[in-house]
Amino acid sequence: MSRFPPIRILCPTDMSDLSRIAVRCALAWAKRFGAKAFVLAARELGLPPRYFTAEQIATLTRQAEQAEDQVRADLEKWVQGIGVPDTPFEAVVGPGPADRAILRAIEVVRPDLVVMGTHGRSGYNRFLMGSTTEKVIREIPVPLLTVREGCRRLALGPAGAVHLDIRRILCAADDPKAPAANLAAVAELARAWGATVTVLHSLEVPRWLATVPAGAREETERHLKQLVVSHAADVRANVVVTEGPAYQRILEQAAREETDLIVVGGRRPGTDLPVFGSTAIRVMRHAPCPVLALPGGGK
């Protein structure tokens, strides 16, 4: 699993209003943890026609390099104007399309955290920048912090003011048997921000089963409390076990507590399934606050 708290943060951007919010959030996290931010802009290049001569290809290559330098300079100026001072960052320009540029940058930069904006629309492929597709969600091997379009209040304000205090964290324990790694990361975040934590698990009853088996709720609650004691004993935390569709209960609890950050888990990267399942995707799509998604068992 990636290092947490992070020391290298990657944030893709198309320099839109939405991605400005995500970049400001990434810079605020970098400032909080003393991390370095890498702000990535994708630049899609077409292949030269087959009939181009070597001289024409060389000219085209020089023009592309000059254009890339200009994109990088524009990106640096844009990031500096976001208003998070004293936060080191590096402007990175990667060959597109955007989804491949992001995954390639992850291999090169090796970030501990990726921060992206989402439009909160239906469908896997409606993430930041129309070309950022299901491929990123399916393959991303590191923690992913998504900032939905509706989270504008978290990043707007006067230059130099970083209003991103995290006071309440909701940790969704999708699998109550194995949330230990997630709890350890959540505990680190809670210590850094001075936040309280709610650990939530929802018992989803199959249609053929009318009610939750007797004692299941109590057993789950007892197990989660033991994990809290083992991994977050010094953090102010409480455990909530409920019933019903997990993503609905997560969103309801987040709204009820005015949660500042939701943490969800995922599957091991490299499988045929998306790293983040339907519960995590739905939460990322509709959450009223940023969502930190932690891949399960990945390196």
Secondary structure per residue as TSV (DSSP state, phi and psi in degrees):
chain	resnum	aa	ss	phi	psi
A	1	M	-	360.0	149.1
A	2	S	-	-65.2	158.7
A	3	R	-	-64.4	136.3
A	4	F	S	-144.5	128.0
A	5	P	S	-62.7	155.2
A	6	P	-	-75.6	151.6
A	7	I	S	-120.1	-10.0
A	8	R	E	-134.9	120.3
A	9	I	E	-121.7	128.4
A	10	L	E	-109.0	132.4
A	11	C	E	-133.8	110.2
A	12	P	E	-73.5	149.1
A	13	T	-	-150.4	150.3
A	14	D	-	-113.7	13.0
A	15	M	S	62.3	29.3
A	16	S	S	-89.4	174.2
A	17	D	H	-61.2	-41.7
A	18	L	H	-64.7	-45.7
A	19	S	H	-70.6	-22.7
A	20	R	H	-61.9	-40.1
A	21	I	H	-64.1	-44.9
A	22	A	H	-63.7	-41.9
A	23	V	H	-65.3	-41.4
A	24	R	H	-63.8	-37.9
A	25	C	H	-64.1	-43.5
A	26	A	H	-61.6	-43.2
A	27	L	H	-65.5	-37.4
A	28	A	H	-64.8	-40.9
A	29	W	H	-65.1	-41.7
A	30	A	H	-61.2	-41.4
A	31	K	H	-65.8	-41.4
A	32	R	H	-62.2	-41.3
A	33	F	H	-101.5	4.3
A	34	G	T	65.9	32.3
A	35	A	-	-94.2	165.5
A	36	K	E	-100.6	134.8
A	37	A	E	-100.6	140.3
A	38	F	E	-117.6	116.2
A	39	V	E	-101.9	120.5
A	40	L	E	-108.0	130.9
A	41	A	E	-117.4	131.3
A	42	A	E	-88.2	142.2
A	43	R	E	-133.7	111.2
A	44	E	-	-86.0	127.8
A	45	L	-	-119.0	138.6
A	46	G	-	-91.3	156.9
A	47	L	-	-77.2	144.6
A	48	P	-	-67.9	151.7
A	49	P	-	-58.2	151.5
A	50	R	T	-62.3	-27.7
A	51	Y	T	-82.0	-1.7
A	52	F	-	-64.3	140.0
A	53	T	-	-80.7	169.7
A	54	A	H	-61.2	-36.9
A	55	E	H	-67.4	-41.0
A	56	Q	H	-65.1	-39.4
A	57	I	H	-65.6	-39.5
A	58	A	H	-64.0	-40.9
A	59	T	H	-64.3	-43.5
A	60	L	H	-62.9	-38.1
A	61	T	H	-65.1	-43.2
A	62	R	H	-62.5	-41.1
A	63	Q	H	-64.0	-39.8
A	64	A	H	-64.6	-40.8
A	65	E	H	-64.8	-40.8
A	66	Q	H	-64.7	-41.5
A	67	A	H	-64.3	-38.9
A	68	E	H	-64.5	-40.7
A	69	D	H	-61.3	-38.4
A	70	Q	H	-68.8	-41.2
A	71	V	H	-60.4	-43.1
A	72	R	H	-63.9	-41.9
A	73	A	H	-65.0	-42.1
A	74	D	H	-63.8	-39.2
A	75	L	H	-65.1	-44.5
A	76	E	H	-59.8	-44.3
A	77	K	H	-64.4	-40.3
A	78	W	H	-65.1	-44.8
A	79	V	H	-65.1	-41.7
A	80	Q	H	-60.6	-30.0
A	81	G	T	-79.2	-6.3
A	82	I	T	-71.0	-30.3
A	83	G	-	94.6	42.8
A	84	V	-	-123.9	86.4
A	85	P	T	-70.8	161.9
A	86	D	T	59.5	32.4
A	87	T	-	-122.6	109.6
A	88	P	-	-66.4	136.6
A	89	F	E	-146.1	159.8
A	90	E	E	-126.7	127.5
A	91	A	E	-82.0	127.4
A	92	V	E	-123.3	132.6
A	93	V	E	-114.1	120.4
A	94	G	E	-117.0	146.9
A	95	P	E	-65.5	133.6
A	96	G	S	-85.6	-176.8
A	97	P	S	-67.3	167.2
A	98	A	H	-59.9	-40.8
A	99	D	H	-63.2	-40.9
A	100	R	H	-71.9	-35.2
A	101	A	H	-62.7	-40.4
A	102	I	H	-65.4	-48.5
A	103	L	H	-65.3	-36.3
A	104	R	H	-67.9	-39.9
A	105	A	H	-65.3	-34.6
A	106	I	H	-61.8	-39.9
A	107	E	H	-66.4	-36.9
A	108	V	H	-82.8	-49.6
A	109	V	H	-75.7	-31.8
A	110	R	-	55.0	58.5
A	111	P	-	-74.1	157.7
A	112	D	S	-90.4	-12.6
A	113	L	E	-155.2	138.0
A	114	V	E	-114.6	133.2
A	115	V	E	-115.6	126.0
A	116	M	E	-136.0	152.1
A	117	G	E	-93.3	149.8
A	118	T	E	-129.9	151.2
A	119	H	-	-86.7	-9.3
A	120	G	-	69.9	27.0
A	121	R	-	-98.1	170.0
A	122	S	S	-77.4	153.6
A	123	G	S	100.8	142.5
A	124	Y	T	-63.3	-35.3
A	125	N	T	-95.9	32.0
A	126	R	-	-111.3	29.6
A	127	F	B	-84.1	179.9
A	128	L	S	-43.5	135.0
A	129	M	S	60.6	116.0
A	130	G	T	-45.4	-25.3
A	131	S	T	-87.4	-3.4
A	132	T	-	-84.9	114.6
A	133	T	-	-117.0	-175.1
A	134	E	H	-53.2	-24.1
A	135	K	H	-58.6	-39.2
A	136	V	H	-64.1	-47.3
A	137	I	H	-65.0	-34.5
A	138	R	H	-72.8	-34.2
A	139	E	H	-111.9	-15.3
A	140	I	-	-58.3	124.7
A	141	P	-	-98.0	4.0
A	142	V	S	-125.8	164.2
A	143	P	-	-54.4	141.2
A	144	L	E	-124.9	122.3
A	145	L	E	-104.1	115.2
A	146	T	E	-104.2	138.4
A	147	V	E	-119.8	109.4
A	148	R	E	-75.3	156.9
A	149	E	G	-56.2	-32.3
A	150	G	G	-75.1	-0.8
A	151	C	G	-94.9	24.6
A	152	R	G	-55.6	-35.0
A	153	R	G	-59.6	-21.8
A	154	L	G	-77.0	-19.2
A	155	A	T	-126.3	-3.1
A	156	L	-	-91.0	150.4
A	157	G	S	153.7	177.6
A	158	P	S	-66.3	153.8
A	159	A	T	-55.7	135.4
A	160	G	T	90.1	-13.3
A	161	A	-	-97.0	121.1
A	162	V	-	-110.2	94.4
A	163	H	-	-92.8	72.1
A	164	L	-	-129.7	34.1
A	165	D	-	-63.0	133.8
A	166	I	-	-109.2	109.3
A	167	R	-	-104.5	-28.6
A	168	R	E	-133.3	124.0
A	169	I	E	-114.7	133.0
A	170	L	E	-108.6	115.8
A	171	C	E	-101.1	112.2
A	172	A	E	-87.2	111.5
A	173	A	-	-91.2	81.8
A	174	D	S	-60.5	-42.3
A	175	D	S	-112.7	99.5
A	176	P	T	-65.0	-12.6
A	177	K	T	-82.9	-18.8
A	178	A	S	-145.0	51.7
A	179	P	-	-100.1	14.4
A	180	A	H	-59.7	-45.3
A	181	A	H	-63.3	-40.3
A	182	N	H	-63.6	-42.2
A	183	L	H	-63.5	-37.1
A	184	A	H	-63.5	-42.9
A	185	A	H	-66.3	-41.8
A	186	V	H	-62.3	-40.0
A	187	A	H	-62.3	-40.2
A	188	E	H	-61.9	-42.3
A	189	L	H	-65.0	-42.6
A	190	A	H	-62.9	-39.1
A	191	R	H	-66.0	-42.1
A	192	A	H	-66.4	-37.8
A	193	W	H	-98.0	-8.2
A	194	G	T	67.0	38.7
A	195	A	-	-99.6	158.4
A	196	T	E	-92.6	157.3
A	197	V	E	-127.5	136.2
A	198	T	E	-114.2	123.7
A	199	V	E	-98.9	118.2
A	200	L	E	-118.1	133.8
A	201	H	E	-134.2	134.3
A	202	S	E	-110.7	125.8
A	203	L	E	-80.4	112.2
A	204	E	-	-95.1	116.2
A	205	V	-	-90.5	126.8
A	206	P	-	-60.2	154.6
A	207	R	T	-59.2	-32.4
A	208	W	T	-77.9	-8.5
A	209	L	-	-110.2	117.4
A	210	A	-	-66.7	-40.8
A	211	T	S	-136.5	164.4
A	212	V	-	-66.7	135.2
A	213	P	-	-55.3	145.2
A	214	A	T	-57.6	133.0
A	215	G	T	83.8	-9.1
A	216	A	H	-63.9	-41.7
A	217	R	H	-65.2	-45.2
A	218	E	H	-65.5	-40.5
A	219	E	H	-65.0	-42.9
A	220	T	H	-63.2	-44.2
A	221	E	H	-63.0	-41.8
A	222	R	H	-63.9	-42.6
A	223	H	H	-64.0	-44.5
A	224	L	H	-64.9	-38.4
A	225	K	H	-63.7	-37.2
A	226	Q	H	-64.6	-39.7
A	227	L	H	-66.0	-38.7
A	228	V	H	-61.4	-44.0
A	229	V	H	-62.2	-38.4
A	230	S	H	-74.1	-35.0
A	231	H	H	-116.9	-11.8
A	232	A	-	-146.8	41.8
A	233	A	T	-63.5	-29.1
A	234	D	T	-91.8	6.3
A	235	V	S	-107.1	141.1
A	236	R	-	-72.7	109.3
A	237	A	E	-140.9	149.5
A	238	N	E	-136.3	157.1
A	239	V	E	-112.8	134.5
A	240	V	E	-126.4	124.4
A	241	V	E	-116.8	124.8
A	242	T	E	-131.2	-170.8
A	243	E	E	-132.4	149.2
A	244	G	S	120.4	-179.5
A	245	P	-	-56.7	128.4
A	246	A	H	-59.5	-46.9
A	247	Y	H	-64.6	-34.8
A	248	Q	H	-66.9	-43.6
A	249	R	H	-68.1	-34.8
A	250	I	H	-63.6	-47.7
A	251	L	H	-65.8	-38.5
A	252	E	H	-64.8	-44.0
A	253	Q	H	-65.3	-39.8
A	254	A	H	-62.6	-41.2
A	255	A	H	-68.5	-39.9
A	256	R	H	-64.8	-40.7
A	257	E	H	-92.2	-3.0
A	258	E	T	52.9	52.0
A	259	T	-	-62.2	142.0
A	260	D	S	-95.9	-20.2
A	261	L	E	-154.4	131.1
A	262	I	E	-107.2	135.7
A	263	V	E	-116.4	124.0
A	264	V	E	-123.7	160.9
A	265	G	E	-104.9	173.8
A	266	G	-	-145.0	-178.3
A	267	R	-	-87.6	170.6
A	268	R	-	-68.2	128.8
A	269	P	T	-61.6	153.8
A	270	G	T	95.3	-2.5
A	271	T	S	-88.2	175.5
A	272	D	S	-74.9	-16.1
A	273	L	S	-90.2	155.5
A	274	P	-	-57.9	147.5
A	275	V	S	-58.9	-40.8
A	276	F	S	-108.3	123.8
A	277	G	-	-77.4	-173.8
A	278	S	H	-62.7	-35.6
A	279	T	H	-63.5	-48.8
A	280	A	H	-63.0	-42.1
A	281	I	H	-61.7	-45.0
A	282	R	H	-65.0	-39.3
A	283	V	H	-65.3	-45.1
A	284	M	H	-60.1	-34.5
A	285	R	H	-73.8	-32.4
A	286	H	H	-119.7	-3.1
A	287	A	-	-63.4	143.6
A	288	P	S	-81.8	1.5
A	289	C	S	-145.8	170.8
A	290	P	-	-58.7	149.5
A	291	V	E	-123.2	125.5
A	292	L	E	-99.8	115.7
A	293	A	E	-105.7	123.7
A	294	L	E	-107.9	117.2
A	295	P	-	-61.1	148.1
A	296	G	S	-89.7	116.7
A	297	G	S	73.3	7.3
A	298	G	-	-80.9	164.9
A	299	K	-	-103.9	360.0
